[in-house]
Amino acid sequence: IYALDLPPFGYSERKGPYTLTTWLDEIDGFERALGIVRPTLVGHSLGAADVVGEALRHPKALRGIVLEDGDAIRSGGAPSWVPDLVVDPYFTAIYRIVTGSDWIFRKALEGAYGPNAPKLTAAELDRWQRPFRVAGTASAFKQMLPHGIAGWTLSDLRRVHGVPVVVAWGAHDTVDSVSAGRASAQALRAPFVLLPPAGHLSMLVDPTGLAAAIERVAQG
């Protein structure tokens, strides 16, 4: 199992452009470098668009894909007032306040975990905050913010053929709605697996349920 953080997330290199095409190229390069053949790709949240993109690019090269708490649908650009904030010193100040606030992170994580959130200790909060302190992260988010969420349309999803697909979703997900997941599953002609204990972070709250969904795809 390989866990790949695409830039500018996790501890990946902060090197743009931060686009869907670039992320797909990163996945292809990662597979070539490690000699990975016919993988099962799991895309969480924003990563769902990446696994759909790989299925559109290389359907015969994949064992299957799993969309986890992500509908793979692109959003519009940011509201018209956002460019006024994506300038310094305003953006940097807002970024530092948000990413440095334990209270904001705690509330966001409690919402993402759902009703079965673990106890969020100071060490746990720091583990989540640390990637946002990597040099270049603020600049990367500044580049991404005006363009909205990268992804596809439902019509694009209907073009996925020849690849086993499962859509797995936390029943308490309030970040991306359950109805959005069902719509993507329908467009993909894929089973929709609801994970009752989980919110948006289903891999942490219900790893067994998610593993069963992945196994369903991996076995064809």
HELIX and SHEET records of a PDB file:
HELIX    1   1 LEU A   20  LEU A   34  1                                  15    
HELIX    2   2 GLY A   47  ARG A   57  1                                  11    
HELIX    3   3 PRO A   59  ALA A   61  5                                   3    
HELIX    4   4 VAL A   82  LEU A   85  1                                   4    
HELIX    5   5 TYR A   90  THR A   99  1                                  10    
HELIX    6   6 ASP A  102  TYR A  113  1                                  12    
HELIX    7   7 ALA A  122  GLN A  129  1                                   8    
HELIX    8   8 ARG A  130  ARG A  133  5                                   4    
HELIX    9   9 THR A  137  MET A  144  1                                   8    
HELIX   10  10 LEU A  145  HIS A  147  5                                   3    
HELIX   11  11 LEU A  154  LEU A  157  1                                   4    
HELIX   12  12 VAL A  178  LEU A  188  1                                  11    
HELIX   13  13 SER A  202  VAL A  205  1                                   4    
HELIX   14  14 PRO A  207  ALA A  218  1                                  12    
SHEET    1   A 4 THR A  40  HIS A  44  0                                        
SHEET    2   A 4 GLY A  64  GLU A  68  1                                        
SHEET    3   A 4 VAL A 165  GLY A 170  1                                        
SHEET    4   A 4 PHE A 192  LEU A 195  1                                        
END                                                                             
